[in-house]
Amino acid sequence: MDVGRLRAALLRWYGTQRRELPWRRNQDPYSIWVAEIMLQQTRVATVIPYYERFLRRFPDAEALAAAGEDEVLSLWSGLGYYRRARALHAGATAVMERHGGRLPRDARALAALPGIGRYTAGAIASTAFGEPTPVLDGNARRVLARIFAVDGARVGRAAERRRLWELAGELVAGAHPGDLNQAVMELGALVCTPRRPACGACPAARRCLALAEGRAEAYPAAERRPATSTVHVALAWVLRGGRVLLERQGAGPLRGRFDLPAREGRSAPGARHALREGLAERHGLSLAIGPHAACLSHAIMNRRLRIDVYACTAECVPLGHALRWLSPSRLDEVPVSAATRKALRAVPHSSRTSSSARSVRKSGHAPQATSRPDQ
């Protein structure tokens, strides 16, 4: 196959068909880095507002490194996969310490930073610095596997990956390596889609071996997905004075920094028991579990969470580092999980008001927080 002509066709197509995205407006290495980390496992439309807000607050590595982790995670709240934000924060610190605040040009030096793997290093080096370094994300894998008919089911997964990296390296060698990498990924996002690819609009159609076989959708070979597991989660909806109780989760089942108090179990009753016992053991909190307020499903990787939300009451809440009250209208100020946001939307209005009303009836006056509001 004439790789030179394929490169030219991809670059011409990209020049006229690419989407105008905020991270394509300049070649700033830091901005490209932030975008690449945010785009991992997240849709472009979802990322854009987070990206713009994040850069307004942290315009460079120095500003990001100087920030506290809680503030970084708060601006990430809603994007999920918080380990990405933590790695980005750690990476900014490493850039300040090792490289004087500037990202290195070399892909190997980039890959040595926290949270930057081979793909991200290649994307930054090629787009920001014009280095001929390849990238291979899910879109690029699909495009290259189809154009060159690389069959992972026949040659094996490891051999397929090695061959695709080789092909990506051959393709990027030449002028405009950043645009070439972006063209391959953009083609996978817009035209060479997993199902029903628009082969008639593809600039590589004349050279695509999978299309010539009449089996474009057969490439790349399907990956074996890990078996899914169903996990029961009990969630506590504790309301006082219009504020809900949040718990600093750590390694909780919902994966946020703060979430509605939650515990998991093998069954719904088991999760309820774990919720009550877990809060008592960790915080000395006596939780009275009330009526069922909502039921929802949520997926995290290969885990399917069946979440039961209960309207609860609690006495003498020990606020501080691990527990806090927060108005739902101020949820953007803390890094909560998508599951907590979903639960807050799912609780019926009657449950939102009845918990507060029960507290007022029991005490005879509006309940007072045991610490400052929203602390």
C-alpha positions as CSV (number, residue, x, y, z in Angstrom):
1,M,0.0,0.0,0.0
2,D,1.2,3.5,-0.8
3,V,1.4,5.0,2.6
4,G,2.3,8.5,1.2
5,R,-0.9,8.7,-0.7
6,L,-2.9,7.4,2.2
7,R,-1.3,10.1,4.4
8,A,-2.2,12.8,1.9
9,A,-5.8,11.7,1.6
10,L,-6.2,11.7,5.4
11,L,-4.7,15.1,5.8
12,R,-6.9,16.6,3.0
13,W,-10.0,15.1,4.6
14,Y,-9.0,16.4,8.0
15,G,-8.4,19.9,6.7
16,T,-12.0,20.2,5.5
17,Q,-14.0,17.9,7.8
18,R,-12.5,18.2,11.3
19,R,-14.6,19.4,14.1
20,E,-13.8,22.8,15.7
21,L,-12.9,21.8,19.2
22,P,-11.5,24.1,21.9
23,W,-8.3,22.1,22.3
24,R,-7.5,22.5,18.6
25,R,-7.3,26.3,18.8
26,N,-3.6,26.3,19.7
27,Q,-0.6,24.0,20.2
28,D,-0.1,24.7,23.9
29,P,1.2,21.4,25.4
30,Y,-0.5,21.9,28.7
31,S,-3.9,22.5,27.2
32,I,-3.5,19.5,24.9
33,W,-2.5,17.4,27.9
34,V,-5.6,18.4,29.9
35,A,-7.8,17.6,27.0
36,E,-6.3,14.2,26.3
37,I,-6.7,13.2,30.0
38,M,-10.3,14.4,30.1
39,L,-11.2,12.7,26.8
40,Q,-10.2,9.2,28.2
41,Q,-13.5,7.2,28.4
42,T,-15.6,10.4,28.1
43,R,-17.5,11.8,25.2
44,V,-16.3,15.0,23.5
45,A,-19.6,16.9,24.1
46,T,-19.4,16.1,27.9
47,V,-15.7,17.2,28.1
48,I,-16.0,20.7,26.5
49,P,-17.5,22.6,29.4
50,Y,-15.3,20.9,32.0
51,Y,-12.2,21.6,29.9
52,E,-13.0,25.3,29.5
53,R,-13.8,25.7,33.2
54,F,-10.7,23.8,34.2
55,L,-8.4,25.9,32.1
56,R,-9.9,29.2,33.4
57,R,-9.0,28.1,36.9
58,F,-5.7,26.3,36.1
59,P,-4.3,27.9,33.0
60,D,-0.9,26.3,33.3
61,A,1.0,23.6,35.2
62,E,2.1,26.0,37.9
63,A,-1.4,26.9,38.8
64,L,-2.5,23.3,38.8
65,A,0.4,22.1,40.9
66,A,-0.2,24.9,43.5
67,A,-3.9,23.9,44.0
68,G,-5.2,21.5,46.6
69,E,-6.4,18.1,45.6
70,D,-10.0,18.9,46.8
71,E,-10.2,21.9,44.6
72,V,-8.9,20.0,41.5
73,L,-11.4,17.2,42.2
74,S,-14.3,19.7,42.6
75,L,-13.7,21.1,39.2
76,W,-13.6,17.5,37.9
77,S,-16.8,16.6,39.6
78,G,-19.3,14.9,37.2
79,L,-16.6,13.7,34.8
80,G,-16.0,10.6,36.8
81,Y,-12.9,8.4,36.9
82,Y,-11.3,10.7,39.5
83,R,-8.0,8.9,39.3
84,R,-7.4,10.8,36.1
85,A,-7.7,14.1,37.9
86,R,-5.4,12.9,40.7
87,A,-2.8,11.8,38.1
88,L,-3.1,15.1,36.2
89,H,-2.5,17.0,39.5
90,A,0.5,14.8,40.3
91,G,1.8,15.2,36.8
92,A,1.7,19.0,37.1
93,T,3.7,18.8,40.3
94,A,6.3,16.5,38.5
95,V,6.5,19.0,35.6
96,M,7.3,21.8,38.1
97,E,9.9,19.7,39.9
98,R,11.6,18.0,37.0
99,H,11.1,20.4,34.0
100,G,10.7,23.9,35.4
101,G,7.0,24.1,34.6
102,R,7.3,23.1,30.9
103,L,6.2,19.8,29.5
104,P,9.1,18.0,27.8
105,R,9.1,17.6,24.0
106,D,10.3,14.0,24.1
107,A,7.6,11.3,24.2
108,R,9.7,9.1,26.5
109,A,10.1,12.0,29.0
110,L,6.4,12.7,28.8
111,A,5.5,9.0,29.4
112,A,7.6,9.2,32.6
113,L,5.2,11.7,34.1
114,P,2.3,10.4,36.3
115,G,-0.8,9.5,34.3
116,I,0.8,9.8,30.9
117,G,1.0,6.5,28.9
118,R,2.3,5.8,25.4
119,Y,-0.9,7.1,23.7
120,T,-1.1,10.4,25.6
121,A,2.7,11.0,25.3
122,G,2.4,10.5,21.5
123,A,-0.6,12.8,21.3
124,I,1.1,15.6,23.1
125,A,4.5,15.2,21.4
126,S,3.0,15.1,17.9
127,T,0.3,17.8,18.3
128,A,2.2,20.3,20.4
129,F,5.8,19.8,19.3
130,G,5.5,18.3,15.8
131,E,7.3,15.1,16.8
132,P,6.5,12.0,14.5
133,T,5.2,9.9,17.4
134,P,2.2,7.6,16.8
135,V,-1.0,7.3,18.8
136,L,-3.3,4.3,19.2
137,D,-6.6,4.9,20.9
138,G,-9.8,3.0,20.3
139,N,-10.7,5.0,17.2
140,A,-7.3,4.8,15.7
141,R,-7.2,1.0,16.4
142,R,-10.4,0.5,14.5
143,V,-9.4,2.7,11.5
144,L,-6.0,1.0,11.1
145,A,-7.3,-2.5,11.7
146,R,-9.8,-2.0,8.9
147,I,-7.5,-0.2,6.4
148,F,-4.8,-2.8,6.7
149,A,-7.0,-5.8,7.6
150,V,-5.2,-6.7,10.8
151,D,-7.1,-9.6,12.3
152,G,-6.5,-9.9,16.1
153,A,-8.7,-13.0,16.2
154,R,-6.2,-14.8,13.9
155,V,-2.8,-13.4,15.0
156,G,-3.6,-12.9,18.7
157,R,-4.3,-9.7,20.7
158,A,-0.6,-8.9,21.5
159,A,0.5,-9.4,17.9
160,E,-2.4,-7.2,16.7
161,R,-1.4,-4.4,19.0
162,R,2.2,-4.5,18.0
163,R,1.3,-4.5,14.3
164,L,-1.1,-1.5,14.8
165,W,1.5,0.5,16.6
166,E,4.0,-0.2,13.8
167,L,1.5,0.9,11.2
168,A,0.7,4.0,13.2
169,G,4.4,4.8,13.4
170,E,4.8,4.4,9.6
171,L,1.8,6.6,8.9
172,V,2.8,9.4,11.2
173,A,6.4,9.7,9.7
174,G,6.2,12.8,7.6
175,A,4.9,16.4,7.6
176,H,2.2,17.5,10.0
177,P,2.3,14.5,12.4
178,G,-0.1,16.0,14.8
179,D,-2.7,16.6,12.2
180,L,-2.2,13.1,10.8
181,N,-2.8,11.5,14.2
182,Q,-5.8,13.7,14.8
183,A,-7.1,12.8,11.3
184,V,-7.0,9.1,12.0
185,M,-8.8,9.5,15.3
186,E,-11.3,11.9,13.9
187,L,-12.0,9.5,11.1
188,G,-12.8,6.8,13.6
189,A,-15.1,9.1,15.6
190,L,-17.1,10.5,12.6
191,V,-16.9,8.0,9.7
192,C,-15.2,4.7,10.5
193,T,-17.6,4.0,13.4
194,P,-18.0,0.6,15.2
195,R,-21.3,-0.1,13.5
196,R,-22.5,0.9,10.0
197,P,-19.4,2.9,9.0
198,A,-20.0,5.5,6.3
199,C,-17.5,3.9,3.9
200,G,-18.8,6.0,1.0
201,A,-17.5,9.2,2.8
202,C,-14.2,7.8,3.8
203,P,-11.0,9.2,2.3
204,A,-9.3,5.8,2.7
205,A,-12.1,3.8,1.1
206,R,-10.1,3.1,-2.1
207,R,-7.2,1.7,0.0
208,C,-9.2,-0.1,2.7
209,L,-8.5,-3.8,2.7
210,A,-11.4,-4.6,5.0
211,L,-13.8,-2.8,2.7
212,A,-12.4,-4.7,-0.3
213,E,-13.2,-7.9,1.6
214,G,-16.7,-6.7,2.2
215,R,-16.2,-7.1,5.9
216,A,-15.5,-3.7,7.3
217,E,-17.5,-4.3,10.5
218,A,-15.5,-7.5,11.2
219,Y,-12.5,-5.4,12.1
220,P,-11.1,-5.0,14.7
221,A,-11.7,-8.4,16.3
222,A,-14.0,-8.1,19.3
223,E,-12.3,-8.0,22.6
224,R,-13.3,-10.3,25.4
225,R,-15.0,-8.2,28.0
226,P,-14.8,-9.1,31.7
227,A,-17.9,-10.6,33.1
228,T,-20.2,-8.1,34.6
229,S,-21.2,-8.4,38.3
230,T,-24.3,-7.0,40.0
231,V,-23.7,-5.3,43.3
232,H,-26.4,-4.1,45.7
233,V,-25.8,-0.7,47.2
234,A,-27.8,1.0,50.0
235,L,-27.7,4.8,49.9
236,A,-28.7,7.1,52.8
237,W,-30.7,10.2,52.1
238,V,-30.3,12.3,55.3
239,L,-31.8,15.7,55.1
240,R,-31.7,18.6,57.5
241,G,-32.5,22.2,56.9
242,G,-32.5,21.7,53.2
243,R,-29.1,20.1,53.2
244,V,-28.1,16.5,52.6
245,L,-25.4,14.6,54.4
246,L,-22.4,13.7,52.4
247,E,-19.6,11.3,53.4
248,R,-16.0,11.4,52.3
249,Q,-15.9,8.0,50.6
250,G,-12.3,7.0,50.0
251,A,-12.7,3.6,48.2
252,G,-16.5,3.6,48.5
253,P,-18.8,1.9,46.0
254,L,-19.7,5.1,44.1
255,R,-16.1,6.3,43.5
256,G,-16.6,10.0,44.3
257,R,-14.6,12.0,46.8
258,F,-17.8,12.8,48.6
259,D,-21.1,10.9,48.1
260,L,-24.3,10.2,49.8
261,P,-23.4,7.7,52.5
262,A,-23.3,4.3,50.8
263,R,-22.3,0.7,51.4
264,E,-22.6,-2.4,49.2
265,G,-23.6,-6.0,49.9
266,R,-24.5,-9.2,48.2
267,S,-28.2,-8.5,48.6
268,A,-30.4,-5.5,49.2
269,P,-31.0,-6.4,52.9
270,G,-27.2,-7.1,53.2
271,A,-26.4,-3.6,51.8
272,R,-28.9,-2.0,54.2
273,H,-27.2,-3.8,57.2
274,A,-23.8,-2.8,55.9
275,L,-24.9,0.8,55.6
276,R,-26.1,1.1,59.2
277,E,-23.2,-0.9,60.6
278,G,-20.6,0.8,58.5
279,L,-21.6,4.3,59.5
280,A,-21.7,3.3,63.1
281,E,-18.3,1.7,63.0
282,R,-16.6,4.5,61.0
283,H,-18.2,7.6,62.5
284,G,-20.1,6.4,65.6
285,L,-23.2,7.6,63.7
286,S,-26.6,6.1,64.7
287,L,-28.6,5.9,61.5
288,A,-32.3,5.1,61.5
289,I,-33.2,3.7,58.1
290,G,-36.6,4.9,56.9
291,P,-38.8,4.2,53.9
292,H,-37.5,3.3,50.5
293,A,-37.2,6.6,48.5
294,A,-35.9,5.5,45.1
295,C,-34.3,2.7,43.1
296,L,-31.8,3.2,40.3
297,S,-29.1,1.4,38.3
298,H,-25.6,2.6,37.6
299,A,-22.7,1.1,35.8
300,I,-19.0,1.5,36.8
301,M,-16.8,-0.4,34.4
302,N,-18.0,-4.1,34.6
303,R,-19.9,-3.5,37.8
304,R,-23.7,-3.0,37.6
305,L,-24.9,-1.2,40.7
306,R,-28.5,-1.7,41.9
307,I,-28.9,1.3,44.2
308,D,-31.6,1.6,46.8
309,V,-32.0,5.0,48.3
310,Y,-33.5,5.2,51.8
311,A,-34.9,8.3,53.6
312,C,-32.9,8.2,56.9
313,T,-32.5,10.2,60.1
314,A,-29.4,10.5,62.2
315,E,-28.8,12.1,65.6
316,C,-25.6,13.9,66.6
317,V,-23.9,13.9,63.3
318,P,-20.1,14.3,64.0
319,L,-19.2,16.7,61.2
320,G,-15.7,17.4,60.2
321,H,-13.2,15.8,57.8
322,A,-15.4,12.8,56.8
323,L,-19.0,14.1,57.0
324,R,-20.5,17.4,55.9
325,W,-23.9,18.9,55.1
326,L,-24.4,20.5,51.7
327,S,-27.3,22.0,49.8
328,P,-28.0,20.1,46.6
329,S,-27.9,23.4,44.8
330,R,-24.2,23.7,45.7
331,L,-23.3,20.2,44.5
332,D,-20.8,21.5,42.0
333,E,-18.5,22.7,44.8
334,V,-17.5,19.2,45.8
335,P,-16.3,16.1,43.8
336,V,-19.3,13.8,43.9
337,S,-19.9,10.8,41.7
338,A,-22.3,10.6,38.8
339,A,-24.2,8.0,40.9
340,T,-24.8,10.5,43.7
341,R,-26.0,13.1,41.2
342,K,-28.4,10.5,39.7
343,A,-29.7,9.6,43.2
344,L,-30.3,13.2,44.0
345,R,-32.4,13.6,40.9
346,A,-34.3,10.3,41.5
347,V,-35.5,11.0,45.0
348,P,-39.2,12.1,44.8
349,H,-40.0,15.6,46.0
350,S,-42.2,14.2,48.8
351,S,-39.2,12.3,50.2
352,R,-37.0,15.5,50.0
353,T,-39.4,17.4,52.2
354,S,-40.7,14.7,54.5
355,S,-37.3,14.0,56.1
356,S,-36.9,17.6,57.0
357,A,-40.5,17.8,58.2
358,R,-40.1,14.7,60.4
359,S,-37.0,16.3,62.0
360,V,-39.0,19.6,62.7
361,R,-41.9,17.7,64.2
362,K,-39.7,15.6,66.4
363,S,-37.7,18.6,67.9
364,G,-40.3,21.3,67.7
365,H,-38.0,23.6,65.7
366,A,-35.9,23.6,62.7
367,P,-32.8,21.4,63.2
368,Q,-29.5,23.2,63.7
369,A,-26.2,22.0,62.1
370,T,-23.5,20.9,64.5
371,S,-21.0,22.8,62.5
372,R,-20.9,25.6,59.9
373,P,-23.3,25.2,57.0
374,D,-21.8,23.3,54.0
375,Q,-18.6,22.5,55.9
